[in-house]
Amino acid sequence: MRDDVRGELSLAEFAQSVNLSVWRLCHIFKSDVGMPPIRYLRQLRMERAKDLLESSFLSVKEIAFRVGLNDESHFVRDFKSTYGYSPALYRSQFRNNASENGHNGNGNNGTTPNNVRQQQLTQAVKQSILPSLHLIASLVAYLN
């Protein structure tokens, strides 16, 4: 999911790839990550969009497309519910904070406490889900 946030998540294909039922995969995923796979993908998309807003001059519509959301209004709504700002306002605030602090806009200046918590959650998720899914896939491969 992290490698290609643009792709549509097919729970059936995901579950089949690790030889689990969709229900069991979702149960394990939620147990390890703390959220269902679809919500995790949404979080990854919003984080990637935030990174693109901070580091590129792409339009909001192009960023929405690059993170797998073809409906710009849906993307704006999701981004605002995640970060509290519309994408355009977030970019503007990020750049204002970066320029006030004398940075080029590529650092973590202007990071809100909510964004810090989001980054910590993401790091914890990355550390917890990968070993579990890797273990499942390894066991399936070993048993076959």
N, CA, C and O atoms as a MOPAC input file, in Angstrom:
PM7 MOZYME 1SCF
protein

 N      0.82700 1    -1.19500 1     0.00000 1
 C      0.00000 1     0.00000 1     0.00000 1
 C      0.86800 1     1.25400 1     0.00000 1
 O      0.59400 1     2.21600 1    -0.71700 1
 N      1.92800 1     1.22600 1     0.82400 1
 C      2.77900 1     2.41300 1     0.89200 1
 C      3.47700 1     2.68100 1    -0.43100 1
 O      3.70300 1     3.83800 1    -0.78500 1
 N      3.81900 1     1.64100 1    -1.16100 1
 C      4.53800 1     1.82300 1    -2.42300 1
 C      3.66100 1     2.43200 1    -3.50400 1
 O      4.15400 1     3.17400 1    -4.35300 1
 N      2.37300 1     2.12900 1    -3.48500 1
 C      1.47300 1     2.62700 1    -4.52400 1
 C      0.15700 1     3.06100 1    -3.90800 1
 O     -0.81100 1     2.29900 1    -3.89600 1
 N      0.11800 1     4.29200 1    -3.39400 1
 C     -1.10900 1     4.79000 1    -2.77800 1
 C     -2.18000 1     5.08600 1    -3.81600 1
 O     -3.34700 1     5.26600 1    -3.46800 1
 N     -1.79600 1     5.13700 1    -5.08700 1
 C     -2.76300 1     5.40900 1    -6.15200 1
 C     -3.66300 1     4.21900 1    -6.43100 1
 O     -4.81000 1     4.38400 1    -6.84600 1
 N     -3.14600 1     3.02700 1    -6.20500 1
 C     -3.88000 1     1.82600 1    -6.56000 1
 C     -5.12800 1     1.62000 1    -5.73000 1
 O     -5.19600 1     2.02800 1    -4.57100 1
 N     -6.08900 1     0.99800 1    -6.32200 1
 C     -7.29500 1     0.62200 1    -5.59500 1
 C     -6.97700 1    -0.60100 1    -4.74700 1
 O     -6.32700 1    -1.54000 1    -5.20500 1
 N     -7.43500 1    -0.57500 1    -3.52800 1
 C     -7.20700 1    -1.69400 1    -2.62500 1
 C     -8.31100 1    -2.72000 1    -2.81900 1
 O     -9.48100 1    -2.44900 1    -2.54600 1
 N     -7.93500 1    -3.88000 1    -3.28400 1
 C     -8.86900 1    -4.98000 1    -3.38900 1
 C     -8.61200 1    -5.90400 1    -2.21000 1
 O     -7.62100 1    -6.63400 1    -2.17800 1
 N     -9.51200 1    -5.86000 1    -1.25000 1
 C     -9.31600 1    -6.68800 1    -0.06600 1
 C     -9.26900 1    -8.17200 1    -0.41800 1
 O     -8.54400 1    -8.94700 1     0.20600 1
 N    -10.04600 1    -8.55200 1    -1.41900 1
 C    -10.05200 1    -9.96600 1    -1.82600 1
 C     -8.67600 1   -10.37800 1    -2.34800 1
 O     -8.16500 1   -11.43400 1    -1.97300 1
 N     -8.07400 1    -9.55900 1    -3.20500 1
 C     -6.74000 1    -9.87900 1    -3.73600 1
 C     -5.69000 1    -9.82300 1    -2.63400 1
 O     -4.79600 1   -10.66700 1    -2.57700 1
 N     -5.80100 1    -8.83400 1    -1.76800 1
 C     -4.87300 1    -8.67900 1    -0.65300 1
 C     -4.94200 1    -9.91700 1     0.24100 1
 O     -3.91300 1   -10.48200 1     0.61100 1
 N     -6.15500 1   -10.32900 1     0.58100 1
 C     -6.33900 1   -11.50200 1     1.43600 1
 C     -5.83000 1   -12.76700 1     0.75300 1
 O     -5.18200 1   -13.60100 1     1.38500 1
 N     -6.12200 1   -12.90500 1    -0.52600 1
 C     -5.67900 1   -14.08400 1    -1.26800 1
 C     -4.15200 1   -14.15900 1    -1.31500 1
 O     -3.58300 1   -15.24900 1    -1.25600 1
 N     -3.48700 1   -13.00300 1    -1.42300 1
 C     -2.02700 1   -12.99900 1    -1.51500 1
 C     -1.35600 1   -13.53100 1    -0.25300 1
 O     -0.21600 1   -13.99200 1    -0.30200 1
 N     -2.05900 1   -13.46800 1     0.87700 1
 C     -1.51000 1   -14.01400 1     2.11900 1
 C     -2.30900 1   -15.22500 1     2.59900 1
 O     -2.17500 1   -15.66200 1     3.74200 1
 N     -3.13800 1   -15.75400 1     1.71000 1
 C     -3.89400 1   -16.97800 1     1.96100 1
 C     -4.79300 1   -16.88500 1     3.19900 1
 O     -4.83000 1   -17.79100 1     4.03200 1
 N     -5.51100 1   -15.77000 1     3.29300 1
 C     -6.45600 1   -15.57400 1     4.38900 1
 C     -7.80100 1   -15.16200 1     3.81400 1
 O     -7.88500 1   -14.68000 1     2.68500 1
 N     -8.84600 1   -15.35500 1     4.59900 1
 C    -10.14400 1   -14.81700 1     4.19200 1
 C    -10.10000 1   -13.30300 1     4.38100 1
 O     -9.27700 1   -12.78500 1     5.13500 1
 N    -10.98200 1   -12.61200 1     3.69500 1
 C    -11.03600 1   -11.16100 1     3.82100 1
 C    -11.31500 1   -10.79200 1     5.27700 1
 O    -10.67900 1    -9.89000 1     5.82300 1
 N    -12.25600 1   -11.48100 1     5.90100 1
 C    -12.59400 1   -11.18200 1     7.28300 1
 C    -11.38600 1   -11.35400 1     8.19100 1
 O    -11.10800 1   -10.49900 1     9.03200 1
 N    -10.66800 1   -12.46000 1     8.02400 1
 C     -9.50200 1   -12.73100 1     8.89800 1
 C     -8.39000 1   -11.70700 1     8.65500 1
 O     -7.76700 1   -11.23100 1     9.60400 1
 N     -8.14600 1   -11.37200 1     7.40500 1
 C     -7.13800 1   -10.36500 1     7.08800 1
 C     -7.49200 1    -9.03800 1     7.75600 1
 O     -6.64300 1    -8.41400 1     8.39300 1
 N     -8.74300 1    -8.60800 1     7.60900 1
 C     -9.17100 1    -7.34100 1     8.21200 1
 C     -9.03400 1    -7.39500 1     9.72700 1
 O     -8.63000 1    -6.41200 1    10.34800 1
 N     -9.36300 1    -8.52600 1    10.32200 1
 C     -9.25500 1    -8.69100 1    11.76600 1
 C     -7.79800 1    -8.57600 1    12.21800 1
 O     -7.50100 1    -7.85000 1    13.16700 1
 N     -6.90000 1    -9.27700 1    11.55400 1
 C     -5.47600 1    -9.23000 1    11.90000 1
 C     -4.91700 1    -7.83300 1    11.65900 1
 O     -4.18800 1    -7.29000 1    12.49000 1
 N     -5.26500 1    -7.26800 1    10.52100 1
 C     -4.77000 1    -5.93900 1    10.16600 1
 C     -5.19500 1    -4.92900 1    11.23000 1
 O     -4.37200 1    -4.15800 1    11.72300 1
 N     -6.47300 1    -4.93500 1    11.57800 1
 C     -6.97600 1    -3.97700 1    12.56500 1
 C     -6.35200 1    -4.23000 1    13.93100 1
 O     -6.06500 1    -3.28700 1    14.66900 1
 N     -6.14500 1    -5.48200 1    14.26600 1
 C     -5.52300 1    -5.82000 1    15.54300 1
 C     -4.08800 1    -5.30300 1    15.60600 1
 O     -3.67100 1    -4.76500 1    16.63100 1
 N     -3.33700 1    -5.45900 1    14.53100 1
 C     -1.92800 1    -5.03500 1    14.50400 1
 C     -1.76500 1    -3.53300 1    14.28600 1
 O     -0.91100 1    -2.90200 1    14.91000 1
 N     -2.57800 1    -2.96200 1    13.40800 1
 C     -2.39900 1    -1.57100 1    12.99400 1
 C     -3.28500 1    -0.62100 1    13.79300 1
 O     -2.93600 1     0.54200 1    13.99500 1
 N     -4.41800 1    -1.11600 1    14.24000 1
 C     -5.33000 1    -0.26900 1    14.98700 1
 C     -6.39800 1     0.37000 1    14.13000 1
 O     -7.18400 1     1.18500 1    14.61200 1
 N     -6.43000 1     0.00400 1    12.86100 1
 C     -7.45100 1     0.54100 1    11.95700 1
 C     -7.61100 1    -0.43100 1    10.78900 1
 O     -6.70400 1    -1.21000 1    10.49500 1
 N     -8.76700 1    -0.38400 1    10.12600 1
 C     -8.99100 1    -1.26500 1     8.97000 1
 C     -8.07900 1    -0.87900 1     7.79700 1
 O     -7.60200 1     0.25400 1     7.73200 1
 N     -7.83700 1    -1.81200 1     6.87900 1
 C     -6.95200 1    -1.53100 1     5.73600 1
 C     -7.38500 1    -0.31600 1     4.90900 1
 O     -6.53400 1     0.45500 1     4.46500 1
 N     -8.66800 1    -0.13600 1     4.70100 1
 C     -9.14300 1     0.99200 1     3.88300 1
 C     -8.80200 1     2.31600 1     4.56100 1
 O     -8.37200 1     3.26200 1     3.90000 1
 N     -8.99100 1     2.38500 1     5.86700 1
 C     -8.66800 1     3.61100 1     6.59100 1
 C     -7.16100 1     3.86400 1     6.58500 1
 O     -6.72100 1     5.00900 1     6.48000 1
 N     -6.38300 1     2.80700 1     6.69700 1
 C     -4.92600 1     2.93700 1     6.64700 1
 C     -4.49200 1     3.47800 1     5.28300 1
 O     -3.62800 1     4.35200 1     5.20800 1
 N     -5.09000 1     2.96000 1     4.20500 1
 C     -4.77200 1     3.45800 1     2.87200 1
 C     -5.13100 1     4.93400 1     2.75600 1
 O     -4.37200 1     5.70800 1     2.17300 1
 N     -6.26900 1     5.33200 1     3.30000 1
 C     -6.66700 1     6.74100 1     3.27600 1
 C     -5.63200 1     7.59600 1     3.99900 1
 O     -5.27100 1     8.67400 1     3.52800 1
 N     -5.15400 1     7.11000 1     5.14800 1
 C     -4.13700 1     7.83900 1     5.90800 1
 C     -2.85000 1     7.97000 1     5.09400 1
 O     -2.24400 1     9.04100 1     5.05900 1
 N     -2.43700 1     6.89900 1     4.44900 1
 C     -1.23600 1     6.95000 1     3.60900 1
 C     -1.39600 1     7.96100 1     2.48200 1
 O     -0.46700 1     8.70300 1     2.16200 1
 N     -2.58700 1     7.98100 1     1.88100 1
 C     -2.84600 1     8.93100 1     0.79500 1
 C     -2.75700 1    10.36900 1     1.29100 1
 O     -2.17900 1    11.22500 1     0.62100 1
 N     -3.32200 1    10.63200 1     2.45000 1
 C     -3.29200 1    11.99400 1     2.98600 1
 C     -1.86700 1    12.40700 1     3.35400 1
 O     -1.48500 1    13.55900 1     3.15000 1
 N     -1.08700 1    11.48200 1     3.88900 1
 C      0.30900 1    11.80300 1     4.20900 1
 C      1.11300 1    12.08300 1     2.94800 1
 O      1.92800 1    13.00500 1     2.91800 1
 N      0.88500 1    11.29800 1     1.92000 1
 C      1.58600 1    11.53000 1     0.64900 1
 C      1.16400 1    12.86900 1     0.05100 1
 O      1.99700 1    13.60200 1    -0.48300 1
 N     -0.11500 1    13.18800 1     0.13900 1
 C     -0.60600 1    14.47200 1    -0.36600 1
 C      0.03000 1    15.62100 1     0.40900 1
 O      0.42500 1    16.62500 1    -0.18400 1
 N      0.13000 1    15.48400 1     1.71900 1
 C      0.75500 1    16.51800 1     2.54800 1
 C      2.20100 1    16.71700 1     2.12500 1
 O      2.66200 1    17.85100 1     1.99200 1
 N      2.91500 1    15.62400 1     1.91400 1
 C      4.30500 1    15.72000 1     1.46200 1
 C      4.40300 1    16.43800 1     0.11900 1
 O      5.28700 1    17.27300 1    -0.07600 1
 N      3.50500 1    16.11800 1    -0.80000 1
 C      3.52100 1    16.77200 1    -2.11600 1
 C      3.16800 1    18.25300 1    -2.00600 1
 O      3.73300 1    19.07700 1    -2.72600 1
 N      2.25400 1    18.59500 1    -1.12600 1
 C      1.91100 1    20.00100 1    -0.92400 1
 C      3.10200 1    20.78200 1    -0.37700 1
 O      3.30800 1    21.94300 1    -0.72900 1
 N      3.87800 1    20.13900 1     0.48000 1
 C      5.03200 1    20.79000 1     1.09000 1
 C      6.22300 1    20.88700 1     0.14000 1
 O      7.01500 1    21.82400 1     0.23500 1
 N      6.35400 1    19.93800 1    -0.76100 1
 C      7.59400 1    19.85200 1    -1.53400 1
 C      7.45100 1    20.09200 1    -3.03400 1
 O      8.44700 1    20.05000 1    -3.75600 1
 N      6.23600 1    20.34300 1    -3.51700 1
 C      6.05700 1    20.50600 1    -4.95900 1
 C      5.18600 1    21.70800 1    -5.26300 1
 O      4.60300 1    22.32300 1    -4.36900 1
 N      5.11200 1    22.02400 1    -6.53000 1
 C      4.21900 1    23.08700 1    -6.98800 1
 C      3.06500 1    22.51300 1    -7.80100 1
 O      2.43200 1    23.23100 1    -8.57600 1
 N      2.79100 1    21.23000 1    -7.62900 1
 C      1.67800 1    20.59800 1    -8.32900 1
 C      0.36500 1    21.20900 1    -7.86800 1
 O      0.23700 1    21.64900 1    -6.72600 1
 N     -0.60500 1    21.23000 1    -8.76800 1
 C     -1.92500 1    21.73000 1    -8.39500 1
 C     -2.59700 1    20.73800 1    -7.44900 1
 O     -2.21000 1    19.57200 1    -7.37000 1
 N     -3.59400 1    21.21900 1    -6.74400 1
 C     -4.34100 1    20.35900 1    -5.82700 1
 C     -4.97500 1    19.20300 1    -6.60800 1
 O     -5.00300 1    18.06600 1    -6.13600 1
 N     -5.47600 1    19.50200 1    -7.78700 1
 C     -6.08600 1    18.46000 1    -8.61800 1
 C     -5.05700 1    17.39300 1    -9.00300 1
 O     -5.36000 1    16.20000 1    -8.96300 1
 N     -3.84800 1    17.81200 1    -9.37300 1
 C     -2.79700 1    16.86100 1    -9.74600 1
 C     -2.36300 1    16.03400 1    -8.53900 1
 O     -2.10200 1    14.83800 1    -8.67300 1
 N     -2.28200 1    16.64900 1    -7.37900 1
 C     -1.92200 1    15.90700 1    -6.16700 1
 C     -2.99900 1    14.87800 1    -5.84600 1
 O     -2.69400 1    13.73800 1    -5.49600 1
 N     -4.25200 1    15.28200 1    -5.96600 1
 C     -5.35600 1    14.34600 1    -5.72100 1
 C     -5.22000 1    13.13000 1    -6.63700 1
 O     -5.37300 1    11.99200 1    -6.19200 1
 N     -4.93200 1    13.37100 1    -7.90900 1
 C     -4.76700 1    12.28200 1    -8.86500 1
 C     -3.57700 1    11.39500 1    -8.49100 1
 O     -3.66000 1    10.16900 1    -8.57400 1
 N     -2.48400 1    12.01500 1    -8.08500 1
 C     -1.27500 1    11.24500 1    -7.74600 1
 C     -1.44300 1    10.36900 1    -6.51200 1
 O     -0.72100 1     9.38500 1    -6.34700 1
 N     -2.37400 1    10.71200 1    -5.66000 1
 C     -2.60600 1     9.87100 1    -4.48100 1
 C     -3.80100 1     8.94100 1    -4.66100 1
 O     -4.22400 1     8.28000 1    -3.71300 1
 N     -4.34400 1     8.88800 1    -5.87500 1
 C     -5.37600 1     7.90700 1    -6.17200 1
 C     -6.80200 1     8.37600 1    -6.00600 1
 O     -7.71900 1     7.55700 1    -5.96600 1
 N     -7.01100 1     9.68300 1    -5.90700 1
 C     -8.36800 1    10.20600 1    -5.77400 1
 C     -8.67600 1    11.06800 1    -6.98800 1
 O     -8.08300 1    12.13200 1    -7.16500 1
 N     -9.58700 1    10.61800 1    -7.81100 1
 C     -9.90700 1    11.33500 1    -9.04200 1
 C    -10.90400 1    12.46500 1    -8.83900 1
 O    -11.06800 1    13.31000 1    -9.71900 1
 N    -11.56200 1    12.48800 1    -7.71200 1
 C    -12.53700 1    13.53000 1    -7.40900 1
 C    -11.88300 1    14.56000 1    -6.49400 1
 O    -11.63700 1    14.29100 1    -5.31800 1
 N    -11.60600 1    15.73800 1    -7.04100 1
 C    -10.89500 1    16.77100 1    -6.28400 1
 C    -11.66800 1    17.19300 1    -5.03400 1
 O    -11.06500 1    17.39700 1    -3.98000 1
 N    -12.98000 1    17.32400 1    -5.13200 1
 C    -13.75600 1    17.76500 1    -3.96600 1
 C    -13.70900 1    16.71500 1    -2.85500 1
 O    -13.66400 1    17.06500 1    -1.67600 1
 N    -13.71800 1    15.44200 1    -3.21900 1
 C    -13.58900 1    14.35700 1    -2.23900 1
 C    -12.22200 1    14.44100 1    -1.56200 1
 O    -12.11100 1    14.29900 1    -0.34500 1
 N    -11.19300 1    14.67000 1    -2.35900 1
 C     -9.83800 1    14.79700 1    -1.82600 1
 C     -9.74400 1    15.97000 1    -0.84800 1
 O     -9.19600 1    15.82800 1     0.24500 1
 N    -10.27900 1    17.12700 1    -1.24300 1
 C    -10.22100 1    18.32300 1    -0.39200 1
 C    -10.93300 1    18.04700 1     0.93500 1
 O    -10.42800 1    18.40300 1     2.00000 1
 N    -12.09000 1    17.42100 1     0.86700 1
 C    -12.85000 1    17.09800 1     2.08400 1
 C    -12.05700 1    16.15000 1     2.98600 1
 O    -11.98000 1    16.36900 1     4.19500 1
 N    -11.46600 1    15.09700 1     2.40700 1
 C    -10.68000 1    14.15100 1     3.20400 1
 C     -9.44900 1    14.81800 1     3.81200 1
 O     -9.12500 1    14.58600 1     4.97700 1
 N     -8.77200 1    15.63800 1     3.03200 1
 C     -7.57400 1    16.31100 1     3.52100 1
 C     -7.93200 1    17.23400 1     4.67900 1
 O     -7.24200 1    17.25700 1     5.69800 1
 N     -9.00400 1    17.98900 1     4.52200 1
 C     -9.41700 1    18.92800 1     5.56800 1
 C     -9.82300 1    18.18300 1     6.83600 1
 O     -9.52200 1    18.63700 1     7.94000 1
 N    -10.49700 1    17.05600 1     6.69500 1
 C    -10.88700 1    16.29800 1     7.89400 1
 C     -9.67000 1    15.68700 1     8.58200 1
 O     -9.69300 1    15.46200 1     9.79200 1
 N     -8.60600 1    15.41500 1     7.82200 1
 C     -7.39300 1    14.83600 1     8.39500 1
 C     -6.51700 1    15.88600 1     9.06000 1
 O     -6.03900 1    15.67400 1    10.17400 1
 N     -6.30000 1    17.01800 1     8.39000 1
 C     -5.33500 1    18.01000 1     8.86100 1
 C     -5.95600 1    19.32300 1     9.35100 1
 O     -5.24700 1    20.16800 1     9.89800 1
 N     -7.24700 1    19.50400 1     9.16600 1
 C     -7.89200 1    20.70300 1     9.65300 1
 C     -7.83500 1    21.89800 1     8.72000 1
 O     -8.39400 1    22.95100 1     9.02600 1
 N     -7.17200 1    21.74800 1     7.59600 1
 C     -7.04900 1    22.81500 1     6.59800 1
 C     -7.32100 1    22.24300 1     5.22200 1
 O     -7.09500 1    21.05700 1     4.97900 1
 N     -7.80400 1    23.08100 1     4.32400 1
 C     -7.89900 1    22.64800 1     2.92600 1
 C     -6.47400 1    22.50400 1     2.40200 1
 O     -5.55700 1    23.10400 1     2.96300 1
 N     -6.26100 1    21.72300 1     1.33900 1
 C     -4.90400 1    21.56900 1     0.80200 1
 C     -4.24200 1    22.90200 1     0.44500 1
 O     -3.06700 1    23.10800 1     0.74700 1
 N     -4.98300 1    23.80300 1    -0.19100 1
 C     -4.40700 1    25.08600 1    -0.59300 1
 C     -4.00000 1    25.90500 1     0.63200 1
 O     -2.92500 1    26.50500 1     0.65300 1
 N     -4.85800 1    25.92800 1     1.65000 1
 C     -4.53900 1    26.67300 1     2.86100 1
 C     -3.37600 1    26.02200 1     3.60600 1
 O     -2.51700 1    26.72200 1     4.14200 1
 N     -3.34100 1    24.69600 1     3.64200 1
 C     -2.22900 1    23.99600 1     4.28300 1
 C     -0.91300 1    24.38700 1     3.61400 1
 O      0.05700 1    24.71700 1     4.29500 1
 N     -0.88000 1    24.34900 1     2.28400 1
 C      0.33900 1    24.69000 1     1.54500 1
 C      0.75300 1    26.12800 1     1.85800 1
 O      1.92600 1    26.40000 1     2.11100 1
 N     -0.19700 1    27.02800 1     1.83900 1
 C      0.08200 1    28.43100 1     2.10900 1
 C      0.64500 1    28.60900 1     3.52000 1
 O      1.64400 1    29.30400 1     3.70600 1
 N      0.01000 1    27.98800 1     4.51000 1
 C      0.47800 1    28.08300 1     5.89800 1
 C      1.86500 1    27.46000 1     6.05000 1
 O      2.72100 1    28.01600 1     6.73800 1
 N      2.09000 1    26.31300 1     5.41500 1
 C      3.38200 1    25.64700 1     5.49800 1
 C      4.47600 1    26.54200 1     4.92800 1
 O      5.53300 1    26.69600 1     5.53900 1
 N      4.23300 1    27.12000 1     3.78500 1
 C      5.24100 1    27.97800 1     3.15400 1
 C      5.46300 1    29.26000 1     3.94100 1
 O      6.59600 1    29.73100 1     4.03900 1
 N      4.40000 1    29.83500 1     4.50400 1
 C      4.55700 1    31.03000 1     5.33800 1
 C      5.39800 1    30.72500 1     6.56900 1
 O      6.29100 1    31.49600 1     6.92000 1
 N      5.11700 1    29.60000 1     7.22800 1
 C      5.88900 1    29.20900 1     8.40900 1
 C      7.34400 1    28.94300 1     8.04800 1
 O      8.25200 1    29.32700 1     8.78400 1
 N      7.56400 1    28.28400 1     6.91400 1
 C      8.92600 1    27.97800 1     6.48700 1
 C      9.70000 1    29.25000 1     6.17600 1
 O     10.86600 1    29.37200 1     6.55000 1
 N      9.06100 1    30.20500 1     5.49100 1
 C      9.76000 1    31.43700 1     5.13300 1
 C     10.00000 1    32.30500 1     6.36100 1
 O     11.02600 1    32.97900 1     6.44100 1
 N      9.07000 1    32.30400 1     7.32600 1
 C      9.25900 1    33.06600 1     8.56200 1
 C     10.42000 1    32.51700 1     9.37800 1
 O     11.10900 1    33.26400 1    10.07200 1
 N     10.63400 1    31.21400 1     9.29200 1
 C     11.72200 1    30.58700 1    10.03800 1
 C     13.01700 1    30.52800 1     9.24500 1
 O     14.01100 1    29.97700 1     9.71900 1
 N     13.01500 1    31.09000 1     8.04300 1
 C     14.22400 1    31.14400 1     7.25400 1
 C     14.62900 1    29.84600 1     6.60600 1
 O     15.81000 1    29.61800 1     6.34300 1
 N     13.65000 1    28.98500 1     6.34500 1
 C     13.94000 1    27.69600 1     5.70900 1
 C     13.35700 1    27.67900 1     4.31400 1
 O     12.53200 1    28.51600 1     3.94900 1
 N     13.80800 1    26.69800 1     3.54100 1
 C     13.38500 1    26.62700 1     2.14100 1
 C     12.06000 1    25.91600 1     1.93500 1
 O     11.63700 1    25.74600 1     0.79200 1
 N     11.39300 1    25.49400 1     2.99700 1
 C     10.08500 1    24.86600 1     2.85000 1
 C     10.12200 1    23.36100 1     2.77600 1
 O      9.08300 1    22.73200 1     2.57600 1
 N     11.29500 1    22.76200 1     2.93300 1
 C     11.37400 1    21.31300 1     2.84400 1
 C     11.57600 1    20.64900 1     4.19300 1
 O     11.71200 1    19.42800 1     4.25900 1
 N     11.60000 1    21.42700 1     5.27600 1
 C     11.77500 1    20.85500 1     6.60100 1
 C     10.44800 1    20.56800 1     7.25200 1
 O      9.41300 1    20.53600 1     6.58700 1
 N     10.47600 1    20.36000 1     8.55200 1
 C      9.25600 1    20.07400 1     9.29300 1
 C      8.77400 1    21.28700 1    10.06800 1
 O      8.02800 1    21.14000 1    11.03600 1
 N      9.18100 1    22.47600 1     9.66600 1
 C      8.75400 1    23.67800 1    10.36700 1
 C      7.26700 1    23.87100 1    10.18200 1
 O      6.71000 1    23.54700 1     9.13300 1
 N      6.62600 1    24.40300 1    11.21200 1
 C      5.19600 1    24.63100 1    11.11800 1
 C      4.38500 1    23.37000 1    11.35000 1
 O      3.17300 1    23.37000 1    11.13300 1
 N      5.03100 1    22.29100 1    11.78800 1
 C      4.31400 1    21.06200 1    12.03000 1
 C      3.44600 1    21.23000 1    13.26700 1
 O      3.93600 1    21.63100 1    14.32300 1
 N      2.17700 1    20.92900 1    13.14300 1
 C      1.25200 1    21.05800 1    14.25300 1
 C      1.35200 1    19.82300 1    15.13700 1
 O      1.81500 1    18.77900 1    14.67700 1
 N      0.93200 1    19.91600 1    16.39000 1
 C      0.94100 1    18.73600 1    17.26000 1
 C      0.15900 1    17.58000 1    16.65100 1
 O      0.54400 1    16.42100 1    16.80800 1
 N     -0.94200 1    17.88400 1    15.95200 1
 C     -1.72600 1    16.84200 1    15.29800 1
 C     -0.88800 1    16.12100 1    14.24300 1
 O     -0.95700 1    14.89700 1    14.12500 1
 N     -0.10300 1    16.86900 1    13.48100 1
 C      0.74400 1    16.25400 1    12.45400 1
 C      1.83000 1    15.39600 1    13.08300 1
 O      2.18200 1    14.34700 1    12.54300 1
 N      2.36800 1    15.83400 1    14.22600 1
 C      3.38700 1    15.05200 1    14.92100 1
 C      2.78700 1    13.72800 1    15.37300 1
 O      3.39700 1    12.67200 1    15.20100 1
 N      1.57300 1    13.78700 1    15.96000 1
 C      0.90500 1    12.54600 1    16.37200 1
 C      0.65600 1    11.64100 1    15.17200 1
 O      0.81100 1    10.42300 1    15.26400 1
 N      0.26800 1    12.23700 1    14.04300 1
 C     -0.00300 1    11.46900 1    12.82600 1
 C      1.28100 1    10.77700 1    12.35700 1
 O      1.24700 1     9.61500 1    11.95300 1
 N      2.40200 1    11.48200 1    12.40800 1
 C      3.68200 1    10.90400 1    11.99100 1
 C      4.09900 1     9.78400 1    12.93400 1
 O      4.60800 1     8.75600 1    12.48800 1
 N      3.88800 1     9.97500 1    14.24000 1
 C      4.21400 1     8.93200 1    15.20100 1
 C      3.35200 1     7.69900 1    14.97400 1
 O      3.85100 1     6.57600 1    15.05000 1
 N      2.06300 1     7.89200 1    14.69700 1
 C      1.16400 1     6.78500 1    14.41700 1
 C      1.61700 1     6.03000 1    13.17900 1
 O      1.64300 1     4.79900 1    13.16300 1
 N      1.97000 1     6.77400 1    12.14900 1
 C      2.42100 1     6.13800 1    10.91400 1
 C      3.65800 1     5.29300 1    11.16000 1
 O      3.74600 1     4.16900 1    10.66700 1
 N      4.60800 1     5.81400 1    11.91000 1
 C      5.82900 1     5.06000 1    12.20700 1
 C      5.50600 1     3.78500 1    12.97400 1
 O      6.06000 1     2.72400 1    12.68700 1
 N      4.60900 1     3.89100 1    13.94900 1
 C      4.21600 1     2.71800 1    14.72100 1
 C      3.52700 1     1.68900 1    13.83200 1
 O      3.75600 1     0.48700 1    13.96800 1
 N      2.68000 1     2.16900 1    12.91900 1
 C      1.97400 1     1.27400 1    12.00100 1
 C      2.97700 1     0.54500 1    11.11600 1
 O      2.87700 1    -0.66700 1    10.93000 1
 N      3.93000 1     1.27100 1    10.57700 1
 C      4.93200 1     0.66500 1     9.69500 1
 C      5.70600 1    -0.42200 1    10.42600 1
 O      6.02400 1    -1.46100 1     9.84700 1
 N      6.00500 1    -0.18500 1    11.68000 1
 C      6.77800 1    -1.15100 1    12.44100 1
 C      5.94600 1    -2.35400 1    12.86200 1
 O      6.49000 1    -3.44500 1    13.03300 1
 N      4.63700 1    -2.17900 1    13.03300 1
 C      3.83000 1    -3.28200 1    13.54200 1
 C      3.23400 1    -4.15600 1    12.45500 1
 O      3.17000 1    -5.37300 1    12.63100 1
 N      2.79300 1    -3.58600 1    11.33500 1
 C      2.08400 1    -4.38600 1    10.33600 1
 C      3.02800 1    -5.19200 1     9.46100 1
 O      2.71900 1    -6.33000 1     9.10700 1
 N      4.14700 1    -4.63600 1     9.11200 1
 C      5.03400 1    -5.33200 1     8.19000 1
 C      5.52900 1    -6.66200 1     8.73700 1
 O      5.48300 1    -7.65700 1     8.01400 1
 N      5.99700 1    -6.72700 1     9.97200 1
 C      6.42000 1    -8.04300 1    10.46600 1
 C      5.28200 1    -9.06100 1    10.48400 1
 O      5.49800 1   -10.23100 1    10.16800 1
 N      4.07800 1    -8.63300 1    10.84800 1
 C      2.95200 1    -9.56200 1    10.91700 1
 C      2.58100 1   -10.09800 1     9.54100 1
 O      2.41700 1   -11.30500 1     9.36700 1
 N      2.44900 1    -9.20600 1     8.56500 1
 C      2.08600 1    -9.65300 1     7.22300 1
 C      3.21400 1   -10.45400 1     6.58800 1
 O      2.96600 1   -11.41500 1     5.86000 1
 N      4.45200 1   -10.05600 1     6.86500 1
 C      5.58700 1   -10.80100 1     6.32900 1
 C      5.60700 1   -12.21300 1     6.91500 1
 O      5.86600 1   -13.18500 1     6.20500 1
 N      5.33400 1   -12.31500 1     8.20600 1
 C      5.29600 1   -13.61100 1     8.86400 1
 C      4.20400 1   -14.48300 1     8.25300 1
 O      4.43600 1   -15.66100 1     7.98200 1
 N      3.02200 1   -13.92300 1     8.03400 1
 C      1.91600 1   -14.67700 1     7.44300 1
 C      2.29500 1   -15.15000 1     6.05000 1
 O      2.10200 1   -16.31800 1     5.71200 1
 N      2.83700 1   -14.23900 1     5.23500 1
 C      3.22200 1   -14.60700 1     3.87400 1
 C      4.30500 1   -15.67200 1     3.88300 1
 O      4.27500 1   -16.58500 1     3.05800 1
 N      5.25100 1   -15.57400 1     4.79100 1
 C      6.32400 1   -16.57300 1     4.89100 1
 C      5.78300 1   -17.92900 1     5.28900 1
 O      6.19400 1   -18.95800 1     4.75300 1
 N      4.84000 1   -17.92300 1     6.25100 1
 C      4.24700 1   -19.18400 1     6.67200 1
 C      3.46700 1   -19.83200 1     5.52800 1
 O      3.55300 1   -21.04200 1     5.32100 1
 N      2.72400 1   -19.04400 1     4.80400 1
 C      1.95600 1   -19.55800 1     3.66700 1
 C      2.90300 1   -20.14900 1     2.63500 1
 O      2.66100 1   -21.24600 1     2.13100 1
 N      3.97700 1   -19.43900 1     2.31400 1
 C      4.94700 1   -19.92000 1     1.34200 1
 C      5.60900 1   -21.21600 1     1.83500 1
 O      5.83900 1   -22.13900 1     1.05400 1
 N      5.90800 1   -21.27300 1     3.12100 1
 C      6.55100 1   -22.44800 1     3.69800 1
 C      5.62800 1   -23.65700 1     3.66700 1
 O      6.06000 1   -24.77300 1     3.37700 1
 N      4.35000 1   -23.42800 1     3.97000 1
 C      3.38700 1   -24.53100 1     4.00700 1
 C      3.04800 1   -25.04100 1     2.61800 1
 O      2.67100 1   -26.20200 1     2.45800 1
 N      3.17900 1   -24.19100 1     1.62100 1
 C      2.89100 1   -24.61500 1     0.24400 1
 C      4.10500 1   -25.27000 1    -0.28900 1
 O      4.11200 1   -25.71400 1    -1.43700 1

